[in-house]
Amino acid sequence: MRYRLTFIAGVALGYVLGTRAGRERYEQLKKSAQRLAENPAVRSAAESAAHGGREFAGKAYHSVSEKVGDRVPVSVSDRVRSLKERSGQNGSDDWGTTNT
């Protein structure tokens, strides 16, 4: 019984000390990440990557829509249209419409 009580006390003490040390390390990492995110060079790189991604997505969209055409299920085209409307890009294309 004595060893069990010693073991439980050791686990509790280790947990408390480890949690405190872990929290301090977390705060250090959080501050470092904030400083990195505020760096102008990092912001510029992130913005250019986002712009390039949008450009690539637009090209891929047009390429896929030319190849797929009317074979896209109605449920998929409705979902894409609703997402575009939510993001404020409604009316800029004819995705999901039928050409009859």
Distance bins in CASP14 RR format, pairs under 12 A and 6 or more apart:
PFRMAT RR
TARGET T0000
AUTHOR 0000-0000-0000
RMODE 2
METHOD distances of the structure
MODEL  1
1 7 0 0 0 0 0 1 0 0 0 0 0
1 8 0 0 0 0 0 1 0 0 0 0 0
2 8 0 0 0 0 0 1 0 0 0 0 0
2 9 0 0 0 0 0 1 0 0 0 0 0
3 9 0 0 0 0 0 1 0 0 0 0 0
3 10 0 0 0 0 0 1 0 0 0 0 0
4 10 0 0 0 0 0 1 0 0 0 0 0
4 11 0 0 0 0 0 1 0 0 0 0 0
5 11 0 0 0 0 0 1 0 0 0 0 0
5 12 0 0 0 0 0 1 0 0 0 0 0
6 12 0 0 0 0 0 1 0 0 0 0 0
6 13 0 0 0 0 0 1 0 0 0 0 0
7 13 0 0 0 0 0 1 0 0 0 0 0
7 14 0 0 0 0 0 1 0 0 0 0 0
8 14 0 0 0 0 0 1 0 0 0 0 0
8 15 0 0 0 0 0 1 0 0 0 0 0
9 15 0 0 0 0 0 1 0 0 0 0 0
9 16 0 0 0 0 0 1 0 0 0 0 0
10 16 0 0 0 0 1 0 0 0 0 0 0
10 17 0 0 0 0 1 0 0 0 0 0 0
10 18 0 0 0 0 0 1 0 0 0 0 0
11 17 0 0 0 0 0 1 0 0 0 0 0
11 18 0 0 0 0 0 1 0 0 0 0 0
12 18 0 0 0 0 0 1 0 0 0 0 0
12 19 0 0 0 0 0 1 0 0 0 0 0
13 19 0 0 0 0 0 1 0 0 0 0 0
13 20 0 0 0 0 0 1 0 0 0 0 0
14 20 0 0 0 0 1 0 0 0 0 0 0
14 21 0 0 0 0 1 0 0 0 0 0 0
14 22 0 0 0 0 0 1 0 0 0 0 0
15 21 0 0 0 0 0 1 0 0 0 0 0
15 22 0 0 0 0 0 1 0 0 0 0 0
16 22 0 0 0 0 0 1 0 0 0 0 0
16 23 0 0 0 0 0 1 0 0 0 0 0
17 23 0 0 0 0 0 1 0 0 0 0 0
17 24 0 0 0 0 0 1 0 0 0 0 0
18 24 0 0 0 0 1 0 0 0 0 0 0
18 25 0 0 0 0 1 0 0 0 0 0 0
18 26 0 0 0 0 0 1 0 0 0 0 0
19 25 0 0 0 0 0 1 0 0 0 0 0
19 26 0 0 0 0 0 1 0 0 0 0 0
20 26 0 0 0 0 0 1 0 0 0 0 0
20 27 0 0 0 0 0 1 0 0 0 0 0
21 27 0 0 0 0 0 1 0 0 0 0 0
21 28 0 0 0 0 0 1 0 0 0 0 0
22 28 0 0 0 0 1 0 0 0 0 0 0
22 29 0 0 0 0 1 0 0 0 0 0 0
22 30 0 0 0 0 0 1 0 0 0 0 0
23 29 0 0 0 0 0 1 0 0 0 0 0
23 30 0 0 0 0 0 1 0 0 0 0 0
24 30 0 0 0 0 0 1 0 0 0 0 0
24 31 0 0 0 0 0 1 0 0 0 0 0
25 31 0 0 0 0 0 1 0 0 0 0 0
25 32 0 0 0 0 0 1 0 0 0 0 0
26 32 0 0 0 0 0 1 0 0 0 0 0
26 33 0 0 0 0 0 1 0 0 0 0 0
27 33 0 0 0 0 0 1 0 0 0 0 0
27 34 0 0 0 0 0 1 0 0 0 0 0
28 34 0 0 0 0 0 1 0 0 0 0 0
28 35 0 0 0 0 0 1 0 0 0 0 0
29 35 0 0 0 0 0 1 0 0 0 0 0
29 36 0 0 0 0 0 1 0 0 0 0 0
30 36 0 0 0 0 0 1 0 0 0 0 0
30 37 0 0 0 0 0 1 0 0 0 0 0
31 37 0 0 0 0 0 1 0 0 0 0 0
31 38 0 0 0 0 0 1 0 0 0 0 0
32 38 0 0 0 0 0 1 0 0 0 0 0
32 39 0 0 0 0 0 1 0 0 0 0 0
33 39 0 0 0 0 0 1 0 0 0 0 0
33 42 0 0 0 0 0 1 0 0 0 0 0
34 42 0 0 0 0 0 1 0 0 0 0 0
35 42 0 0 0 0 1 0 0 0 0 0 0
36 42 1 0 1 0 0 0 0 0 0 0 0
36 43 0 0 0 0 1 0 0 0 0 0 0
36 45 0 0 0 0 0 1 0 0 0 0 0
36 46 0 0 0 0 0 1 0 0 0 0 0
37 43 1 0 0 1 0 0 0 0 0 0 0
37 45 0 0 0 0 0 1 0 0 0 0 0
37 46 0 0 0 0 1 0 0 0 0 0 0
38 46 0 0 0 0 0 1 0 0 0 0 0
39 45 0 0 0 0 1 0 0 0 0 0 0
39 46 0 0 0 0 1 0 0 0 0 0 0
40 46 0 0 0 0 0 1 0 0 0 0 0
40 47 0 0 0 0 0 1 0 0 0 0 0
41 47 0 0 0 0 0 1 0 0 0 0 0
41 48 0 0 0 0 0 1 0 0 0 0 0
42 48 0 0 0 0 0 1 0 0 0 0 0
42 49 0 0 0 0 0 1 0 0 0 0 0
43 49 0 0 0 0 0 1 0 0 0 0 0
43 50 0 0 0 0 0 1 0 0 0 0 0
44 50 0 0 0 0 0 1 0 0 0 0 0
44 51 0 0 0 0 0 1 0 0 0 0 0
45 51 0 0 0 0 0 1 0 0 0 0 0
45 52 0 0 0 0 0 1 0 0 0 0 0
46 52 0 0 0 0 0 1 0 0 0 0 0
46 53 0 0 0 0 0 1 0 0 0 0 0
47 53 0 0 0 0 0 1 0 0 0 0 0
47 54 0 0 0 0 0 1 0 0 0 0 0
48 54 0 0 0 0 0 1 0 0 0 0 0
48 55 0 0 0 0 0 1 0 0 0 0 0
49 55 0 0 0 0 0 1 0 0 0 0 0
49 56 0 0 0 0 0 1 0 0 0 0 0
50 56 0 0 0 0 0 1 0 0 0 0 0
50 57 0 0 0 0 0 1 0 0 0 0 0
51 57 0 0 0 0 0 1 0 0 0 0 0
51 58 0 0 0 0 0 1 0 0 0 0 0
52 58 0 0 0 0 1 0 0 0 0 0 0
52 59 0 0 0 0 1 0 0 0 0 0 0
52 60 0 0 0 0 0 1 0 0 0 0 0
53 59 0 0 0 0 1 0 0 0 0 0 0
53 60 0 0 0 0 1 0 0 0 0 0 0
53 61 0 0 0 0 0 1 0 0 0 0 0
54 60 0 0 0 0 0 1 0 0 0 0 0
54 61 0 0 0 0 0 1 0 0 0 0 0
54 87 0 0 0 0 0 1 0 0 0 0 0
54 89 0 0 0 0 0 1 0 0 0 0 0
55 61 0 0 0 0 0 1 0 0 0 0 0
55 62 0 0 0 0 0 1 0 0 0 0 0
56 62 0 0 0 0 0 1 0 0 0 0 0
56 63 0 0 0 0 0 1 0 0 0 0 0
57 63 0 0 0 0 0 1 0 0 0 0 0
57 64 0 0 0 0 0 1 0 0 0 0 0
57 84 0 0 0 0 0 1 0 0 0 0 0
57 89 0 0 0 0 0 1 0 0 0 0 0
58 64 0 0 0 0 1 0 0 0 0 0 0
58 65 0 0 0 0 1 0 0 0 0 0 0
58 84 0 0 0 0 0 1 0 0 0 0 0
58 89 0 0 0 0 0 1 0 0 0 0 0
58 92 0 0 0 0 0 1 0 0 0 0 0
58 93 0 0 0 0 1 0 0 0 0 0 0
58 95 0 0 0 0 0 1 0 0 0 0 0
59 65 0 0 0 0 0 1 0 0 0 0 0
59 66 0 0 0 0 0 1 0 0 0 0 0
60 66 0 0 0 0 0 1 0 0 0 0 0
60 67 0 0 0 0 0 1 0 0 0 0 0
60 68 0 0 0 0 0 1 0 0 0 0 0
61 67 0 0 0 0 0 1 0 0 0 0 0
61 68 0 0 0 0 0 1 0 0 0 0 0
61 72 0 0 0 0 0 1 0 0 0 0 0
61 80 0 0 0 0 1 0 0 0 0 0 0
61 83 0 0 0 0 0 1 0 0 0 0 0
61 84 0 0 0 0 0 1 0 0 0 0 0
61 89 0 0 0 0 0 1 0 0 0 0 0
61 92 0 0 0 0 0 1 0 0 0 0 0
61 93 0 0 0 0 1 0 0 0 0 0 0
61 94 0 0 0 0 0 1 0 0 0 0 0
61 95 1 0 0 1 0 0 0 0 0 0 0
61 96 0 0 0 0 0 1 0 0 0 0 0
62 68 0 0 0 0 0 1 0 0 0 0 0
62 69 0 0 0 0 0 1 0 0 0 0 0
62 92 0 0 0 0 0 1 0 0 0 0 0
62 93 0 0 0 0 1 0 0 0 0 0 0
62 94 0 0 0 0 0 1 0 0 0 0 0
62 95 0 0 0 0 0 1 0 0 0 0 0
63 69 0 0 0 0 0 1 0 0 0 0 0
64 71 0 0 0 0 0 1 0 0 0 0 0
64 72 0 0 0 0 1 0 0 0 0 0 0
64 76 0 0 0 0 0 1 0 0 0 0 0
64 80 0 0 0 0 0 1 0 0 0 0 0
64 95 0 0 0 0 0 1 0 0 0 0 0
65 71 0 0 0 0 0 1 0 0 0 0 0
65 72 0 0 0 0 1 0 0 0 0 0 0
65 76 0 0 0 0 0 1 0 0 0 0 0
65 77 0 0 0 0 1 0 0 0 0 0 0
65 80 0 0 0 0 1 0 0 0 0 0 0
65 93 0 0 0 0 1 0 0 0 0 0 0
65 94 0 0 0 0 1 0 0 0 0 0 0
65 95 1 0 0 1 0 0 0 0 0 0 0
65 96 0 0 0 0 1 0 0 0 0 0 0
65 97 0 0 0 0 0 1 0 0 0 0 0
66 72 0 0 0 0 0 1 0 0 0 0 0
66 94 0 0 0 0 0 1 0 0 0 0 0
66 95 0 0 0 0 0 1 0 0 0 0 0
68 76 0 0 0 0 1 0 0 0 0 0 0
68 77 0 0 0 0 0 1 0 0 0 0 0
68 80 0 0 0 0 0 1 0 0 0 0 0
68 95 0 0 0 0 0 1 0 0 0 0 0
68 96 0 0 0 0 0 1 0 0 0 0 0
69 76 0 0 0 0 0 1 0 0 0 0 0
69 77 0 0 0 0 1 0 0 0 0 0 0
69 94 0 0 0 0 0 1 0 0 0 0 0
69 95 0 0 0 0 1 0 0 0 0 0 0
69 96 0 0 0 0 1 0 0 0 0 0 0
69 97 0 0 0 0 0 1 0 0 0 0 0
69 98 0 0 0 0 0 1 0 0 0 0 0
69 99 0 0 0 0 1 0 0 0 0 0 0
70 76 0 0 0 0 0 1 0 0 0 0 0
70 77 0 0 0 0 1 0 0 0 0 0 0
70 94 0 0 0 0 0 1 0 0 0 0 0
70 95 0 0 0 0 0 1 0 0 0 0 0
70 96 0 0 0 0 1 0 0 0 0 0 0
70 97 0 0 0 0 1 0 0 0 0 0 0
70 98 1 0 0 1 0 0 0 0 0 0 0
70 99 1 0 0 1 0 0 0 0 0 0 0
70 100 0 0 0 0 1 0 0 0 0 0 0
71 77 0 0 0 0 0 1 0 0 0 0 0
71 96 0 0 0 0 0 1 0 0 0 0 0
71 98 0 0 0 0 0 1 0 0 0 0 0
72 78 0 0 0 0 0 1 0 0 0 0 0
72 79 0 0 0 0 0 1 0 0 0 0 0
72 80 0 0 0 0 1 0 0 0 0 0 0
72 81 0 0 0 0 0 1 0 0 0 0 0
72 94 0 0 0 0 0 1 0 0 0 0 0
72 95 0 0 0 0 1 0 0 0 0 0 0
72 96 1 0 0 1 0 0 0 0 0 0 0
72 97 0 0 0 0 0 1 0 0 0 0 0
72 98 0 0 0 0 0 1 0 0 0 0 0
73 79 0 0 0 0 1 0 0 0 0 0 0
73 80 0 0 0 0 0 1 0 0 0 0 0
73 96 0 0 0 0 1 0 0 0 0 0 0
74 80 0 0 0 0 0 1 0 0 0 0 0
74 81 0 0 0 0 0 1 0 0 0 0 0
74 95 0 0 0 0 0 1 0 0 0 0 0
74 96 1 0 0 1 0 0 0 0 0 0 0
74 97 0 0 0 0 0 1 0 0 0 0 0
74 98 0 0 0 0 1 0 0 0 0 0 0
75 81 0 0 0 0 0 1 0 0 0 0 0
75 82 0 0 0 0 0 1 0 0 0 0 0
75 96 0 0 0 0 0 1 0 0 0 0 0
76 82 0 0 0 0 0 1 0 0 0 0 0
76 83 0 0 0 0 0 1 0 0 0 0 0
76 95 0 0 0 0 1 0 0 0 0 0 0
76 96 0 0 0 0 1 0 0 0 0 0 0
77 83 0 0 0 0 0 1 0 0 0 0 0
77 84 0 0 0 0 0 1 0 0 0 0 0
77 93 0 0 0 0 0 1 0 0 0 0 0
77 94 0 0 0 0 0 1 0 0 0 0 0
77 95 1 0 0 1 0 0 0 0 0 0 0
77 96 1 1 0 0 0 0 0 0 0 0 0
77 97 1 0 0 1 0 0 0 0 0 0 0
77 98 0 0 0 0 1 0 0 0 0 0 0
78 84 0 0 0 0 0 1 0 0 0 0 0
78 85 0 0 0 0 0 1 0 0 0 0 0
78 95 0 0 0 0 0 1 0 0 0 0 0
78 96 1 0 0 1 0 0 0 0 0 0 0
78 97 0 0 0 0 0 1 0 0 0 0 0
79 85 0 0 0 0 0 1 0 0 0 0 0
79 86 0 0 0 0 0 1 0 0 0 0 0
79 95 0 0 0 0 0 1 0 0 0 0 0
79 96 0 0 0 0 0 1 0 0 0 0 0
80 86 0 0 0 0 0 1 0 0 0 0 0
80 87 0 0 0 0 0 1 0 0 0 0 0
80 89 0 0 0 0 0 1 0 0 0 0 0
80 90 0 0 0 0 0 1 0 0 0 0 0
80 93 0 0 0 0 1 0 0 0 0 0 0
80 94 0 0 0 0 0 1 0 0 0 0 0
80 95 1 0 1 0 0 0 0 0 0 0 0
80 96 1 0 0 1 0 0 0 0 0 0 0
80 97 0 0 0 0 0 1 0 0 0 0 0
81 87 0 0 0 0 0 1 0 0 0 0 0
81 88 0 0 0 0 0 1 0 0 0 0 0
81 89 0 0 0 0 1 0 0 0 0 0 0
81 90 1 0 0 1 0 0 0 0 0 0 0
81 91 0 0 0 0 1 0 0 0 0 0 0
81 92 0 0 0 0 0 1 0 0 0 0 0
81 93 0 0 0 0 1 0 0 0 0 0 0
81 94 0 0 0 0 1 0 0 0 0 0 0
81 95 1 0 0 1 0 0 0 0 0 0 0
81 96 1 0 0 1 0 0 0 0 0 0 0
81 97 0 0 0 0 1 0 0 0 0 0 0
82 88 0 0 0 0 0 1 0 0 0 0 0
82 89 0 0 0 0 0 1 0 0 0 0 0
82 90 0 0 0 0 1 0 0 0 0 0 0
82 95 0 0 0 0 0 1 0 0 0 0 0
82 96 0 0 0 0 0 1 0 0 0 0 0
83 89 0 0 0 0 1 0 0 0 0 0 0
83 90 0 0 0 0 0 1 0 0 0 0 0
83 95 0 0 0 0 0 1 0 0 0 0 0
84 90 1 0 1 0 0 0 0 0 0 0 0
84 91 1 0 0 1 0 0 0 0 0 0 0
84 92 1 0 0 1 0 0 0 0 0 0 0
84 93 1 0 0 1 0 0 0 0 0 0 0
84 94 0 0 0 0 0 1 0 0 0 0 0
84 95 1 0 0 1 0 0 0 0 0 0 0
84 96 0 0 0 0 0 1 0 0 0 0 0
85 91 0 0 0 0 1 0 0 0 0 0 0
85 92 0 0 0 0 0 1 0 0 0 0 0
85 93 0 0 0 0 0 1 0 0 0 0 0
85 95 0 0 0 0 0 1 0 0 0 0 0
89 95 0 0 0 0 0 1 0 0 0 0 0
91 97 0 0 0 0 0 1 0 0 0 0 0
END
